[in-house]
Amino acid sequence: MNPTEVTSTASPQNVNQAEIDKFSEQASHWWDPNGALKSLHEINPLRLQWIKSCLEQSAEQTHPESHTDSILKGLRCIDVGCGGGLLSEAMAAEGADVTGIDLAQKSLTVARLHSLESGVPVKYQNISAEDMALQHPGHYDVVTCMEMLEHVPDPASVVRACATMVKPGGWVFFSTLNRNPKSFLFAIVGAEYLLNIVPRGTHQWESFIKPSELASAVRDSGLELKQMTGLTYNPMTKVYRLESDTSVNYMIGTRRPN
C-alpha cells in the first residue's frame, strides 16, 4: 500500500455516502477548466488570494519586516475535503508543505496523477478530518476547508477537527454557502438550473450554513473569528469577485489563540 493511502475509519454518522458518490462521478472533470467544475477553477485564485491576504495582514502586525517570498512558503498546510487538489496544488506551488485529505478515492486518484504531471508535490490521504485530527493534533500552520461543510451531516464536527489540527496561533479557513431565500434563488435555481454553472444536484439548500451558525461552531471549537468576505458572481460579465456581500457564498478566516 502506498504510505499516503491511509484507509479512513471515520465515524459513519458524519459521512454522507451519497455526497461522496456524487463527487466521485465528477472526478474526471476536476482539472478541466471548461468542464463541469469550471466554477471552482474560476474561484480558486480568489480563494488563494484571500488566504494569503489574511496571512500577510497577520504577519505585518507581528513581523512588519518585508518578505519577498510567498507568505505560504514553508508553512505546513492541510486542505480538508481537497477533491481533485485545486487549492492543494495552488498552495504547494507557493512553497507550502501541503497535505490534502478527502473521502472520495476517485478524486484523490485524479489529484495524485495531476500532482505527478504538474511536478507540484502534494501528499494526499483518504481519511476523514476527525481521524486526521486524532493523528495530528496541533500540527498545521494553516487548515483550509472549502466548499465541504455543506456536504457532511455534522459540519460542527469538521470544524472541531480543523481546530484540533491547527497549531496555536495558526489559521483555519472555511468557505460555504449561506442559507436564505436569495441563496436558494442564486445557488440552486440560477447556478444549477438556469446558468448551468455547476452540475444539477451539487447542493442541497437545507444543508447551507448561515454565517451566525458557522461563527457559533467556530467559537465552540476554541477558534477566534478574524476575517469574513463574500464571493459574488455577475451573470452578465461571468466574473467572480470578493466583496462584502455574504448573502450567498462566503469565506471566513479564524485563528487558534496562542
C-alpha positions in Angstrom: 0.0 0.0 0.0 1.2 3.5 -0.8 2.0 5.1 2.5 -0.1 8.1 1.6 -3.2 6.0 1.0 -4.5 5.7 4.6 -7.8 4.0 5.0 -10.4 6.1 6.7 -12.0 5.0 10.0 -14.4 7.9 10.0 -17.5 7.5 12.2 -20.4 6.8 9.9 -22.6 9.5 11.4 -20.6 12.2 9.7 -20.2 10.6 6.3 -22.8 11.1 3.6 -22.0 8.3 1.1 -24.4 9.9 -1.5 -22.2 13.0 -1.4 -19.0 11.0 -1.8 -20.5 9.1 -4.7 -21.7 12.3 -6.4 -18.2 13.9 -6.4 -16.6 10.5 -7.4 -18.8 10.6 -10.5 -17.3 14.0 -11.3 -13.7 13.0 -10.6 -12.6 13.1 -14.3 -13.7 16.7 -14.6 -11.6 18.1 -11.7 -8.8 19.5 -13.9 -10.9 20.6 -16.9 -11.1 24.4 -16.7 -14.0 24.4 -19.1 -15.8 21.3 -17.7 -18.4 20.6 -15.1 -16.3 22.1 -12.3 -15.3 25.2 -14.2 -16.6 27.5 -11.4 -14.0 26.0 -9.0 -11.2 26.9 -11.4 -12.5 30.4 -11.6 -12.8 31.0 -7.8 -9.6 29.2 -6.9 -7.3 32.2 -7.5 -9.7 34.3 -5.4 -9.6 31.8 -2.6 -5.8 31.7 -2.6 -5.5 35.4 -2.8 -7.8 35.9 0.2 -6.0 33.3 2.3 -2.6 34.9 1.5 -4.1 38.4 2.3 -5.2 37.2 5.8 -1.9 35.7 6.5 0.0 38.7 5.2 -2.1 41.1 7.4 -1.4 39.0 10.4 2.3 38.8 9.7 2.6 42.5 9.2 1.1 43.0 12.7 3.6 40.7 14.4 6.6 40.9 12.0 6.5 44.1 10.0 9.7 43.5 8.1 9.2 42.9 4.4 9.2 39.5 2.8 10.0 38.8 -0.9 8.8 35.1 -0.7 5.2 34.0 -0.7 3.7 34.1 2.7 2.8 30.4 2.3 6.4 29.3 1.7 7.5 26.8 4.3 4.1 26.6 6.1 2.6 23.2 6.8 -0.9 23.2 5.4 -3.8 20.8 5.2 -6.6 21.0 2.7 -9.7 19.3 4.2 -12.1 18.0 1.5 -9.5 18.6 -1.1 -11.3 16.9 -4.0 -9.1 16.9 -7.1 -6.5 19.1 -5.4 -7.1 22.5 -7.0 -6.4 24.5 -3.8 -3.9 22.0 -2.5 -1.7 22.4 -5.6 -2.1 26.2 -5.6 -0.8 26.4 -2.1 2.0 23.9 -2.8 3.0 26.0 -5.8 3.5 28.9 -3.4 6.0 26.8 -1.5 3.8 25.4 1.2 4.1 21.8 2.5 0.6 20.6 1.7 -1.4 17.6 2.7 -4.8 17.1 1.0 -7.5 14.8 2.5 -10.8 13.6 1.2 -13.1 10.6 1.4 -13.7 10.3 -2.4 -11.0 7.9 -3.5 -11.6 8.6 -7.2 -11.0 12.4 -6.7 -7.8 11.6 -4.8 -6.6 9.4 -7.7 -7.1 12.3 -10.0 -5.3 14.6 -7.6 -2.3 12.3 -7.3 -2.0 11.9 -11.1 -2.2 15.6 -11.6 0.5 16.3 -9.0 2.8 13.9 -10.8 2.1 15.6 -14.1 2.5 19.1 -12.8 5.5 18.4 -10.6 3.9 20.2 -7.7 4.2 17.9 -4.7 1.2 17.3 -2.5 0.6 14.5 0.0 -2.9 13.0 -0.4 -4.7 10.8 2.0 -8.1 9.1 2.1 -9.0 9.9 5.6 -11.7 12.0 7.4 -10.9 15.3 9.2 -11.9 13.8 12.5 -9.4 10.9 12.1 -6.7 13.2 10.9 -7.2 15.4 13.9 -6.7 12.4 16.2 -3.4 11.5 14.5 -2.0 15.1 14.1 -3.3 17.5 16.7 -1.7 20.9 16.7 0.3 20.0 13.6 -0.5 22.5 10.9 0.1 26.2 10.4 -2.9 26.6 8.0 -6.0 24.5 7.7 -8.4 25.0 4.8 -11.9 23.6 4.4 -13.5 25.0 1.3 -17.0 24.1 -0.1 -17.1 21.0 2.1 -19.1 21.7 5.3 -22.4 21.8 3.4 -21.8 18.2 2.2 -21.5 16.5 5.6 -24.2 15.6 8.2 -22.4 17.3 11.1 -20.4 20.4 10.0 -19.6 21.3 13.6 -17.6 18.0 13.9 -15.4 19.0 11.0 -15.0 22.5 12.4 -13.8 20.9 15.7 -11.4 18.6 13.8 -9.9 21.6 11.9 -9.5 23.5 15.2 -7.7 20.5 16.7 -5.3 20.1 13.8 -4.1 23.7 13.7 -1.2 25.0 15.8 -1.7 27.7 18.4 -1.6 30.9 16.5 -2.4 29.2 13.2 -5.2 29.9 10.8 -8.2 27.9 9.8 -10.2 28.9 6.7 -13.7 27.8 5.8 -16.0 28.6 2.8 -19.6 27.6 2.4 -23.0 28.9 1.3 -25.4 31.0 3.3 -29.0 29.7 3.8 -31.7 32.2 2.9 -34.1 32.8 0.0 -31.5 34.6 -2.0 -29.1 31.7 -1.9 -31.8 29.3 -3.0 -32.5 31.5 -6.0 -28.9 32.2 -6.9 -27.0 29.0 -5.9 -29.7 26.4 -6.7 -32.2 27.8 -9.3 -29.7 30.1 -11.0 -26.4 28.3 -10.8 -27.6 24.7 -11.3 -30.7 25.1 -13.5 -30.6 28.3 -15.4 -27.0 29.1 -15.9 -25.6 25.6 -15.6 -22.6 26.9 -13.7 -22.4 23.8 -11.5 -23.9 20.3 -12.2 -27.5 19.9 -11.1 -27.9 18.3 -7.6 -24.5 19.6 -6.5 -26.0 21.4 -3.5 -28.9 20.9 -1.1 -30.3 24.2 0.1 -31.3 22.9 3.5 -27.6 22.0 4.1 -26.4 25.5 3.6 -25.0 27.2 6.7 -25.7 30.7 8.0 -22.7 32.8 9.0 -24.1 33.0 12.5 -24.2 29.2 12.7 -20.7 28.8 11.5 -19.4 31.5 13.8 -21.1 29.7 16.7 -19.4 26.4 15.7 -16.1 28.3 15.4 -16.3 29.8 18.9 -17.4 26.5 20.4 -14.3 24.8 18.9 -12.0 27.4 20.5 -11.2 29.3 17.4 -11.5 33.1 17.0 -13.2 34.6 14.0 -10.9 37.2 12.4 -12.0 37.8 8.8 -15.1 37.3 6.6 -15.7 38.0 3.0 -18.3 37.3 0.4 -17.8 35.7 -3.0 -20.2 37.1 -5.7 -20.9 36.2 -9.3 -22.1 38.5 -12.0 -24.0 36.5 -14.7 -23.7 39.3 -17.2 -19.9 39.6 -17.1 -19.4 36.0 -15.8 -16.9 37.2 -13.3 -16.5 36.2 -9.6 -15.4 38.9 -7.1 -14.5 39.1 -3.4 -16.9 41.5 -1.9 -18.6 42.3 1.4 -21.9 40.6 0.3 -22.0 37.3 2.2 -25.7 36.5 1.3 -24.8 33.6 -1.0 -21.1 32.4 -0.9 -18.8 33.4 1.9 -15.4 32.6 3.4 -14.2 33.1 7.0 -10.7 33.2 8.4 -10.2 32.1 12.0 -7.2 31.6 14.4 -6.4 29.4 17.2 -5.3 31.5 20.2 -1.7 31.2 21.3 
